[in-house]
Amino acid sequence: MYLDIPSKIINFDNYILVTINKYLKSKYLDRLMPLITSMGNLGAVWILIAVFLLLDTPFSNVGEIIILTLIISTLIGEGIIKHLVRRVRPCVNHNKNELLITKPISYSFPSGHTLSSFAVAKVLSVYFVQYKLLFMAIALLIALSRLYLHVHYPTDVIAGIIIGLICSEIVFIIIEKGYIEKFASLYQNIM
């Protein structure tokens, strides 16, 4: 299945990308944006936070929840939606721009970096309210870096934000309903 994207959305996406390239492009951001986007590669910054929390006994459960959030967001975004929509990345359609990072090989919609970042940032914001702005700022910077680097369309990023927030809600439902404990108990009984 391939989703046919309406021309109004394509025009909006291209307009935003051209505007970013025209008004924001600079040698400083050309150095900074690849570093910011690398924080989202395979959820690196979020995995680092999860490991830190797993080592800190009072917060080890939050580290586990971050890992669960990354798994769910990856399954939904990378495993399902990208393969249903199969949108080609802007760097493939507009290859005149020299990429500052290695060209991604997966589909474009939704932005996986954005999806996982907003999912985990929302989860962390619930447990560490005092750092909510920091977590959301990191997620937003990662999302913006994907546009600056010309590897996602704006609607990919918008969808990544929305689906990421939905994924965090799915995680909270799983926790609230006690599904983790039920699964662990079932697993122990089988073993």
ChimeraX attribute file (.defattr): number of C-alpha atoms within 10 A of each C-alpha:
attribute: neighborCount
match mode: 1-to-1
recipient: residues
	/A:1	7
	/A:2	10
	/A:3	9
	/A:4	9
	/A:5	10
	/A:6	8
	/A:7	9
	/A:8	9
	/A:9	13
	/A:10	13
	/A:11	11
	/A:12	13
	/A:13	19
	/A:14	16
	/A:15	14
	/A:16	15
	/A:17	19
	/A:18	13
	/A:19	12
	/A:20	16
	/A:21	16
	/A:22	10
	/A:23	8
	/A:24	12
	/A:25	13
	/A:26	11
	/A:27	8
	/A:28	8
	/A:29	15
	/A:30	17
	/A:31	11
	/A:32	12
	/A:33	20
	/A:34	19
	/A:35	14
	/A:36	20
	/A:37	22
	/A:38	16
	/A:39	20
	/A:40	25
	/A:41	13
	/A:42	14
	/A:43	20
	/A:44	15
	/A:45	17
	/A:46	25
	/A:47	18
	/A:48	13
	/A:49	16
	/A:50	23
	/A:51	17
	/A:52	14
	/A:53	18
	/A:54	18
	/A:55	11
	/A:56	13
	/A:57	11
	/A:58	9
	/A:59	14
	/A:60	16
	/A:61	14
	/A:62	21
	/A:63	23
	/A:64	15
	/A:65	21
	/A:66	27
	/A:67	19
	/A:68	17
	/A:69	27
	/A:70	25
	/A:71	14
	/A:72	20
	/A:73	29
	/A:74	21
	/A:75	12
	/A:76	19
	/A:77	25
	/A:78	22
	/A:79	12
	/A:80	11
	/A:81	16
	/A:82	20
	/A:83	16
	/A:84	15
	/A:85	17
	/A:86	17
	/A:87	20
	/A:88	17
	/A:89	21
	/A:90	19
	/A:91	19
	/A:92	14
	/A:93	8
	/A:94	11
	/A:95	11
	/A:96	8
	/A:97	12
	/A:98	10
	/A:99	14
	/A:100	14
	/A:101	15
	/A:102	8
	/A:103	13
	/A:104	12
	/A:105	9
	/A:106	14
	/A:107	20
	/A:108	24
	/A:109	26
	/A:110	29
	/A:111	29
	/A:112	32
	/A:113	29
	/A:114	29
	/A:115	33
	/A:116	33
	/A:117	33
	/A:118	30
	/A:119	29
	/A:120	30
	/A:121	28
	/A:122	24
	/A:123	24
	/A:124	23
	/A:125	16
	/A:126	13
	/A:127	12
	/A:128	13
	/A:129	13
	/A:130	10
	/A:131	14
	/A:132	16
	/A:133	12
	/A:134	13
	/A:135	21
	/A:136	19
	/A:137	14
	/A:138	18
	/A:139	29
	/A:140	17
	/A:141	17
	/A:142	26
	/A:143	28
	/A:144	20
	/A:145	25
	/A:146	24
	/A:147	22
	/A:148	23
	/A:149	25
	/A:150	26
	/A:151	24
	/A:152	28
	/A:153	28
	/A:154	25
	/A:155	18
	/A:156	23
	/A:157	25
	/A:158	17
	/A:159	18
	/A:160	26
	/A:161	25
	/A:162	15
	/A:163	24
	/A:164	32
	/A:165	22
	/A:166	17
	/A:167	27
	/A:168	27
	/A:169	16
	/A:170	16
	/A:171	24
	/A:172	16
	/A:173	12
	/A:174	14
	/A:175	13
	/A:176	10
	/A:177	11
	/A:178	11
	/A:179	13
	/A:180	15
	/A:181	12
	/A:182	11
	/A:183	11
	/A:184	11
	/A:185	12
	/A:186	11
	/A:187	10
	/A:188	9
	/A:189	8
	/A:190	7
	/A:191	6
